[in-house]
Amino acid sequence: MLSKSQIKNLQALQLKKFRDQRRCFIAEGNKTVSEILMNKPEIVREIYATGEFISKHPPLQKQNVLFTEITDDELKKISLQSSPNMALAVCSYLEPTAINEDMTDPFTFYLDDIRDPGNFGTILRLAAWFGINTVYCSPSSCELYNPKVIQSTMGAFLRLNVQYLSLKELKETIKPANIYGTFLSGNDLYTEKLSNGIIVIGNEANGISDENTALVTKKITIPSGKTGGTESLNAAVATSIIAGEFFRQLGKRR
């Protein structure tokens, strides 16, 4: 049975300041927690799970993972989800990785002030799908360990190096061949001959900042049909379209 103190401490991790103080975050759900146990069990500090989850993961004892069996009602008290799914894990922050000055991915993303956790997490999941190793983000973008980000990545965050820095600093550090940005006045994505580079994904409401627009070397656009008043695409949807075309042209050049 969870004590009031345990519940309070777990609920506190919904806030960034407490995550940073304790250097840990929450991951929820059968799939996400199972994937962490499979790929990075060393970051798990403790698991709170139903008997069903524990029975499906007998190696918990062998891995020396600290776990507490709880009821569905107790899980609801500590979960951010409307329909909690079997388990919640408290995990240590991932060890930071230095920026590799040699860009090894044919293309990658720079997230310019992406604020929505769902969009942010979905873009990270897209990056992992297309085999990208590192995703770069502006300091004002959503925090990686936001519980909604962790949830929407569906475990993809374990396979990515996420770096926060200005686009100016990134340009000076890795010296990308090109910096692409999407604009209404850009060249057609499907007729442009794409090459290695950084793809800047702009803010959901304001697009790419003026400061970063000045650093873009190639402007592209996703062509539309009759929009019927639709002025823009969701950031994650736009990223998936762009990534698909970059992969089609560059994916086999690895």
LINKADA-V697927 format. One record per helix or strand. SS is the DSSP state (h for helix, s for strand). FROM is the first residue (numbers start at 1). LEN is the number of residues. If there is no record, write none. Layout:
# LINKADA-V697927
ss: {SS/SS}
from: {FROM/FROM}
len: {LEN/LEN}
This chain:
# LINKADA-V697927
ss: {h/h/s/h/h/s/h/h/s/h/s/s/h/s/h/h/s/h/s/s/s/s/h/s/h}
from: {4/16/24/30/41/44/51/59/67/72/87/107/117/134/147/156/161/167/179/197/203/207/210/218/235}
len: {9/7/5/10/3/6/6/4/3/7/6/5/13/4/7/4/4/8/10/5/1/1/4/4/19}
